[in-house]
Every structure is written in C-alpha cells, then in structure tokens.
Amino acid sequence: MAKLPNISSHLDTLRLQARFLASKGFKESAIELMRISRGEIRIEAGCKLYGLNATDMKKARTCTNLQRMILAASKVLRERIPYSSEEEYEDAIDRINRGNLRWPKGNPKAVLIIEQAELHRVSPSSLGRFMKTKGWTPSDPLFDQQFEYPDWHPDLFASLFEKGEKNP
C-alpha cells in the first residue's frame, strides 16, 4: 500500500469522533468534524482547531486525496479481478503484480478509472498515474483497511436502516 502521512492517524481519530457524534444525534456537528478531518476548513496561521493548525489542514487535504486514490484504485482492481474464492483472488493479485492479468472484455481500463475517479472525487488522470506507481500495491480496503473512510456522511447509510416502505 501507499505510505500515508503521519497525520493520517489524527484524521482517523477525528472521523471516529464524528461517527460517535452522529450516533448520539449530533448530525451537524459530525458533518462539520468530517469537513475538518478532510482539511476543508480554512484557519488562520497561529490558530488551532481540534489540534490541527493551518499547515496540518493542508496536510489533511493531501492525505485525504491520497486515501481517496487508494480507495479508487483498489475498486478499479477489484472490478478487474474475476474471482469466486480467496485463492483465486490472491492468484489474480499475484498475476497483476507480475503484469500477467488482462482487463476483462467490455470493461476497458480507462472506463473503470473514469467511473471510480468520479465516485471518489479524484482526477482520472491522477488516478491512472497513481495506479502505475511502484509504491502502490493492490489491496482490498474492505479487508485490509488502513484508514477510516474520508467521505463518510451521517446520511450515507440511513436509507439502508429504514424500517418498512414509504408510500407516496
């Protein structure tokens, strides 16, 4: 996996706190804390917000973008790998690392990269370059997640947990 900056652990702490706030009913505060963890809030030099200064906010934006790249690249590679068992998955990852696995017909690499780049809010060209770097290895973030999801929102899974159907 790509090496994340040291600030990543602090951002993960803020994201966990945001989820806790949302679970206790403080939705707006959770949203604001998530914005802070992504470095979307601007603060003046010399000020601190949740332990982050202005320089840390810039680092948070860079770190969040790298996390989005990792998630998008992993999703592109999962789309590439046809597997039905863990052994087939590991074999496919080895073949990708050796350069022996072709892209599936009907799902060109460029289309998958564009789709995932839009979904994860990164540039398609940057995602393509990121996937070609040697420091990045494919990994499934659902099973080997090294960070909290940077774009979590309290309403993200609300529809999954609603009881019953709504009648128009």
Order of alpha helices (4+ residues) and beta strands (2+ residues): alpha-alpha-alpha-alpha-alpha-alpha
